[in-house]
């Protein structure tokens, strides 16, 4: 994790919205996957994006990578709008923004050797060939902690951690500026997770990488990230420095998430867990007003009538709650 408080913005999403038109038994309806998201990654930092499954995190990742077109809004990379780029222009941009997927086995072609998997981005972008290509691949394997003998193996012959190291080698092969990390260690054993996270931190320092770290594991986010945004039902409901957000959460949803997070203390000493009411609503039928109000134990009439704006609570810390200054669902435990 590096300090990037004064670094320039490298990747930015401005009021990005994604709506899917889907067919239901009642007819065609709009599914709002992302509802006007704005975030900015500074060069050299690790930015966290957290929330429950289905809140829109992976859709955000796809739009930042220009794999999905936003319904509205735009994404800029180093000052250049990329949402309108296609073909050759977008191929050039892909050198600067890469991705590490959640499942390393699904992300790797099982019919390709490790050498060919790592060499593929270099071949596609014609960055190296012949002897230089082999040298580049072996250097990349060494950089992620794998030996030369691994080059002739196939994904099925590797452990989960080794596969993810191959995925990381592919991601850094073209020396990108930004890597989107979509749940990069959730499919791995805990001990292997620590190794991969330490590898990512080392590579960030050595290669000056910027990470968007998407996860539902708050412990990992606190370890990895300098700043964090919390998503709920397609909305950013709170953001700020990771330390401030974890130590002084102001949105009830963030407080509920932290209450549910495991803590390394005896059961008898743990604070009581605060549970939200009911289930997360369908994005096909978003609640009026605050999207969290149907589950929030502090909800009042205004929460159904007015959409709370993401506003500054303390410098660098924002929350979208009508009662952010006083809200504390943990007192209900």
BATOR-557388 format. One record per residue (C-alpha): x, y, z; chain; residue number from 1. Coordinates in Angstrom, 2 decimals. Example, Ala and Ser with C-alpha at 12.3 -4.5 7.8 and 13.67 -1.06 7.14 Angstrom:
2
xx, yy, zz, kette, nr
12.30, -4.50, 7.80, A, 1
13.67, -1.06, 7.14, A, 2
***
This chain:
333
xx, yy, zz, kette, nr
0.00, 0.00, 0.00, A, 1
1.53, 3.31, -1.06, A, 2
0.83, 6.91, -0.14, A, 3
-0.86, 8.74, -3.00, A, 4
-2.69, 11.63, -1.32, A, 5
-1.18, 14.22, -3.65, A, 6
-0.95, 12.01, -6.73, A, 7
-2.93, 12.97, -9.85, A, 8
-6.15, 11.18, -10.75, A, 9
-5.43, 8.32, -13.15, A, 10
-8.75, 6.50, -13.61, A, 11
-12.07, 8.24, -13.12, A, 12
-15.74, 7.33, -13.50, A, 13
-18.11, 10.27, -13.76, A, 14
-21.80, 9.67, -12.93, A, 15
-21.69, 6.22, -14.55, A, 16
-25.02, 4.42, -14.81, A, 17
-25.81, 0.97, -16.19, A, 18
-29.36, -0.15, -16.90, A, 19
-30.19, -3.49, -18.50, A, 20
-33.46, -3.95, -20.36, A, 21
-34.61, -7.45, -19.49, A, 22
-37.64, -9.60, -20.23, A, 23
-39.82, -10.74, -17.34, A, 24
-43.18, -12.57, -17.22, A, 25
-44.77, -9.13, -16.76, A, 26
-42.99, -7.70, -19.82, A, 27
-39.75, -5.76, -20.39, A, 28
-38.36, -3.95, -17.37, A, 29
-35.29, -1.91, -16.46, A, 30
-32.72, -3.48, -14.14, A, 31
-30.55, -0.76, -12.59, A, 32
-27.17, -2.38, -11.95, A, 33
-25.19, 0.80, -11.27, A, 34
-26.92, 4.05, -10.38, A, 35
-24.78, 7.12, -11.07, A, 36
-21.44, 6.05, -9.62, A, 37
-18.54, 8.50, -9.37, A, 38
-15.06, 7.55, -8.19, A, 39
-11.47, 8.57, -8.88, A, 40
-8.31, 6.48, -8.48, A, 41
-5.07, 8.33, -7.86, A, 42
-1.82, 7.12, -9.33, A, 43
-0.07, 4.58, -7.12, A, 44
-2.92, 3.93, -4.67, A, 45
-5.11, 0.93, -3.89, A, 46
-8.77, 1.89, -3.86, A, 47
-11.31, -0.46, -2.29, A, 48
-14.83, -1.13, -3.52, A, 49
-16.95, -3.22, -1.14, A, 50
-20.53, -4.43, -0.85, A, 51
-22.75, -7.50, -0.82, A, 52
-22.93, -9.86, -3.78, A, 53
-25.19, -8.39, -6.44, A, 54
-24.61, -4.76, -5.49, A, 55
-22.96, -3.94, -8.85, A, 56
-19.23, -4.19, -8.10, A, 57
-18.36, -6.45, -11.06, A, 58
-20.49, -4.34, -13.41, A, 59
-18.43, -1.32, -12.34, A, 60
-15.26, -3.28, -13.14, A, 61
-16.53, -4.16, -16.63, A, 62
-17.40, -0.54, -17.38, A, 63
-14.01, 0.71, -16.19, A, 64
-12.41, -1.85, -18.53, A, 65
-14.77, -0.81, -21.35, A, 66
-16.06, -4.36, -21.58, A, 67
-19.54, -2.98, -20.85, A, 68
-20.86, 0.31, -22.20, A, 69
-22.43, 2.55, -19.54, A, 70
-25.98, 3.68, -20.19, A, 71
-24.81, 7.17, -19.26, A, 72
-21.71, 8.81, -17.85, A, 73
-18.09, 8.35, -18.91, A, 74
-14.83, 6.76, -17.85, A, 75
-11.48, 8.50, -18.34, A, 76
-8.01, 6.99, -18.14, A, 77
-5.16, 9.43, -17.66, A, 78
-7.42, 12.24, -18.90, A, 79
-8.66, 10.40, -22.00, A, 80
-12.30, 9.34, -22.34, A, 81
-12.29, 5.61, -23.13, A, 82
-16.00, 4.77, -23.12, A, 83
-16.33, 5.71, -26.78, A, 84
-13.19, 3.91, -27.99, A, 85
-13.37, 0.82, -30.20, A, 86
-11.09, -1.47, -32.20, A, 87
-7.49, -0.39, -32.63, A, 88
-7.85, 2.66, -30.37, A, 89
-9.14, 0.58, -27.48, A, 90
-6.49, -2.07, -28.05, A, 91
-3.81, 0.55, -27.43, A, 92
-5.53, 1.62, -24.22, A, 93
-5.68, -1.97, -22.97, A, 94
-1.94, -1.88, -22.50, A, 95
-2.55, 0.58, -19.66, A, 96
-5.49, -1.07, -17.90, A, 97
-5.63, -4.78, -17.10, A, 98
-7.62, -7.11, -14.86, A, 99
-7.16, -9.94, -12.38, A, 100
-10.27, -12.12, -12.17, A, 101
-11.70, -13.95, -9.18, A, 102
-11.29, -17.54, -10.40, A, 103
-7.79, -18.20, -11.78, A, 104
-8.80, -21.58, -13.19, A, 105
-11.70, -20.16, -15.22, A, 106
-9.58, -17.19, -16.31, A, 107
-6.85, -19.36, -17.87, A, 108
-7.20, -21.43, -21.05, A, 109
-6.53, -25.00, -19.93, A, 110
-5.22, -25.97, -23.37, A, 111
-2.39, -23.44, -23.26, A, 112
0.91, -23.94, -21.47, A, 113
2.04, -21.47, -18.82, A, 114
4.56, -20.07, -21.30, A, 115
1.87, -19.40, -23.92, A, 116
-0.52, -17.96, -21.36, A, 117
2.02, -15.40, -20.17, A, 118
3.30, -14.76, -23.70, A, 119
-0.18, -14.15, -25.14, A, 120
-0.51, -10.43, -24.28, A, 121
3.03, -9.81, -25.54, A, 122
2.21, -11.53, -28.82, A, 123
-1.15, -9.81, -29.25, A, 124
0.43, -6.40, -28.79, A, 125
3.60, -7.39, -30.67, A, 126
5.77, -6.33, -27.76, A, 127
8.28, -9.16, -28.11, A, 128
9.06, -12.20, -30.24, A, 129
11.64, -14.94, -30.59, A, 130
14.40, -15.00, -28.01, A, 131
13.27, -11.72, -26.48, A, 132
9.77, -13.15, -25.96, A, 133
11.13, -16.13, -24.02, A, 134
13.30, -13.84, -21.89, A, 135
10.32, -11.60, -21.14, A, 136
8.13, -14.55, -20.13, A, 137
10.77, -16.04, -17.84, A, 138
11.36, -12.63, -16.26, A, 139
7.63, -12.30, -15.60, A, 140
7.49, -15.76, -14.03, A, 141
10.38, -14.84, -11.78, A, 142
8.70, -11.56, -10.89, A, 143
5.61, -13.37, -9.58, A, 144
7.62, -16.01, -7.73, A, 145
7.50, -18.93, -10.19, A, 146
10.41, -20.94, -11.57, A, 147
11.47, -21.47, -15.18, A, 148
10.36, -25.11, -15.07, A, 149
6.75, -23.94, -14.65, A, 150
6.75, -22.62, -18.22, A, 151
5.99, -26.02, -19.74, A, 152
3.16, -26.92, -17.38, A, 153
-0.58, -26.47, -17.85, A, 154
-3.12, -24.86, -15.47, A, 155
-4.47, -28.25, -14.36, A, 156
-0.99, -29.11, -13.06, A, 157
-0.83, -26.03, -10.82, A, 158
-2.27, -25.11, -7.44, A, 159
-4.79, -22.29, -7.06, A, 160
-2.13, -19.90, -5.82, A, 161
0.19, -20.74, -8.71, A, 162
-2.64, -20.18, -11.20, A, 163
-3.34, -16.77, -9.72, A, 164
0.34, -15.92, -10.00, A, 165
0.08, -16.76, -13.71, A, 166
-2.96, -14.49, -13.99, A, 167
-0.99, -11.71, -12.30, A, 168
1.96, -12.26, -14.65, A, 169
-0.40, -11.86, -17.62, A, 170
-1.86, -8.70, -16.10, A, 171
1.52, -7.00, -15.63, A, 172
3.09, -8.27, -18.86, A, 173
2.46, -5.00, -20.74, A, 174
3.40, -2.84, -17.74, A, 175
-0.06, -1.27, -17.26, A, 176
-0.79, 1.74, -15.09, A, 177
-4.02, 0.35, -13.59, A, 178
-5.13, -3.15, -12.63, A, 179
-8.75, -3.91, -11.77, A, 180
-8.68, -6.64, -9.12, A, 181
-12.12, -8.30, -9.02, A, 182
-12.17, -10.45, -5.87, A, 183
-8.59, -11.58, -6.69, A, 184
-8.09, -13.89, -3.70, A, 185
-11.59, -15.00, -2.70, A, 186
-11.17, -18.40, -4.42, A, 187
-7.93, -19.16, -2.54, A, 188
-7.09, -20.67, 0.84, A, 189
-6.40, -18.15, 3.61, A, 190
-2.66, -18.87, 3.77, A, 191
-2.38, -18.50, -0.02, A, 192
-4.40, -15.28, 0.10, A, 193
-1.72, -13.69, 2.28, A, 194
1.01, -14.70, -0.18, A, 195
-0.87, -13.25, -3.16, A, 196
-1.68, -10.00, -1.35, A, 197
1.95, -9.57, -0.34, A, 198
2.96, -10.24, -3.95, A, 199
0.50, -7.59, -5.16, A, 200
1.88, -5.06, -2.67, A, 201
5.45, -5.77, -3.79, A, 202
4.58, -5.44, -7.47, A, 203
2.76, -2.20, -6.77, A, 204
5.89, -0.71, -5.25, A, 205
8.21, -2.02, -7.95, A, 206
6.04, -1.23, -10.98, A, 207
4.16, 1.84, -9.69, A, 208
0.78, 0.15, -10.15, A, 209
-2.64, 1.51, -9.27, A, 210
-5.24, -1.00, -8.04, A, 211
-8.99, -0.97, -7.81, A, 212
-9.49, -3.71, -5.22, A, 213
-13.02, -5.13, -5.37, A, 214
-13.98, -7.38, -2.48, A, 215
-16.68, -8.32, 0.01, A, 216
-14.02, -9.15, 2.63, A, 217
-13.60, -6.07, 4.82, A, 218
-10.48, -7.44, 6.52, A, 219
-8.65, -7.62, 3.20, A, 220
-9.85, -4.16, 2.20, A, 221
-8.57, -2.67, 5.44, A, 222
-5.18, -4.30, 4.89, A, 223
-4.83, -3.34, 1.22, A, 224
-6.59, -0.05, 0.58, A, 225
-5.97, 3.61, 1.31, A, 226
-9.46, 4.76, 0.33, A, 227
-12.69, 2.81, 0.09, A, 228
-16.19, 3.15, -1.33, A, 229
-19.16, 1.14, -0.03, A, 230
-21.79, 0.05, -2.58, A, 231
-25.38, -0.92, -1.96, A, 232
-27.89, -1.77, -4.69, A, 233
-25.89, 0.06, -7.36, A, 234
-25.21, 3.20, -5.28, A, 235
-22.15, 4.46, -3.45, A, 236
-23.51, 5.01, 0.06, A, 237
-20.25, 5.97, 1.80, A, 238
-16.65, 6.69, 0.90, A, 239
-13.49, 8.06, 2.45, A, 240
-10.10, 7.04, 3.73, A, 241
-10.16, 3.41, 4.79, A, 242
-9.07, 4.21, 8.33, A, 243
-11.81, 6.82, 8.81, A, 244
-14.48, 4.66, 7.20, A, 245
-13.67, 1.66, 9.40, A, 246
-13.16, 3.61, 12.62, A, 247
-16.05, 6.04, 12.20, A, 248
-18.65, 4.61, 9.78, A, 249
-21.53, 7.03, 9.25, A, 250
-23.92, 5.10, 7.01, A, 251
-26.09, 2.42, 8.68, A, 252
-25.25, -0.07, 5.92, A, 253
-21.52, 0.34, 6.50, A, 254
-22.10, -0.14, 10.21, A, 255
-24.03, -3.34, 9.52, A, 256
-21.24, -4.65, 7.26, A, 257
-18.60, -3.96, 9.89, A, 258
-20.77, -5.54, 12.57, A, 259
-20.91, -8.75, 10.49, A, 260
-17.16, -8.83, 9.86, A, 261
-15.23, -11.50, 11.85, A, 262
-12.93, -10.15, 14.56, A, 263
-9.97, -12.04, 16.12, A, 264
-11.19, -11.94, 19.72, A, 265
-12.98, -14.52, 21.90, A, 266
-16.69, -15.00, 21.23, A, 267
-17.61, -13.78, 24.72, A, 268
-15.87, -10.43, 24.12, A, 269
-17.27, -9.71, 20.67, A, 270
-19.86, -6.95, 20.32, A, 271
-23.35, -8.10, 19.40, A, 272
-24.01, -8.28, 15.68, A, 273
-26.55, -5.91, 14.16, A, 274
-28.64, -7.58, 11.47, A, 275
-30.49, -5.62, 8.77, A, 276
-34.17, -6.29, 8.26, A, 277
-35.28, -8.58, 5.43, A, 278
-33.42, -9.26, 2.19, A, 279
-31.69, -6.96, -0.28, A, 280
-34.33, -5.60, -2.70, A, 281
-34.35, -6.53, -6.36, A, 282
-32.66, -4.01, -8.68, A, 283
-35.82, -4.42, -10.77, A, 284
-37.80, -2.75, -7.99, A, 285
-35.58, -0.25, -6.20, A, 286
-37.15, 1.32, -3.10, A, 287
-38.11, 4.97, -3.22, A, 288
-35.85, 7.40, -1.41, A, 289
-32.89, 5.76, 0.30, A, 290
-32.12, 2.35, -1.26, A, 291
-31.27, 0.91, 2.19, A, 292
-34.41, 2.15, 3.97, A, 293
-36.35, -1.13, 3.67, A, 294
-33.66, -2.86, 5.74, A, 295
-32.44, -0.01, 7.92, A, 296
-33.48, -0.16, 11.60, A, 297
-33.22, 3.65, 11.80, A, 298
-35.41, 4.45, 8.78, A, 299
-37.96, 7.27, 9.09, A, 300
-40.55, 8.79, 6.75, A, 301
-38.08, 11.13, 5.09, A, 302
-36.02, 8.11, 4.04, A, 303
-38.90, 6.95, 1.82, A, 304
-39.61, 10.40, 0.41, A, 305
-36.18, 11.85, -0.38, A, 306
-33.05, 10.33, -1.89, A, 307
-30.12, 11.14, 0.44, A, 308
-27.22, 12.77, -1.34, A, 309
-23.62, 11.67, -0.88, A, 310
-22.38, 14.57, 1.23, A, 311
-19.29, 15.47, 3.23, A, 312
-19.47, 14.52, 6.90, A, 313
-15.85, 15.25, 7.76, A, 314
-13.05, 16.26, 5.35, A, 315
-12.53, 13.40, 2.88, A, 316
-15.41, 11.34, 4.30, A, 317
-18.87, 11.27, 2.69, A, 318
-22.08, 9.38, 3.38, A, 319
-25.51, 9.22, 1.74, A, 320
-27.75, 9.18, 4.82, A, 321
-30.20, 11.79, 6.13, A, 322
-28.95, 11.10, 9.65, A, 323
-25.26, 10.45, 8.97, A, 324
-24.06, 12.69, 11.79, A, 325
-25.98, 10.77, 14.46, A, 326
-26.85, 7.38, 12.93, A, 327
-25.48, 4.38, 14.86, A, 328
-27.31, 1.08, 14.44, A, 329
-24.73, -0.60, 16.68, A, 330
-26.49, 0.89, 19.69, A, 331
-29.47, -1.33, 18.88, A, 332
-27.47, -4.53, 19.42, A, 333
***
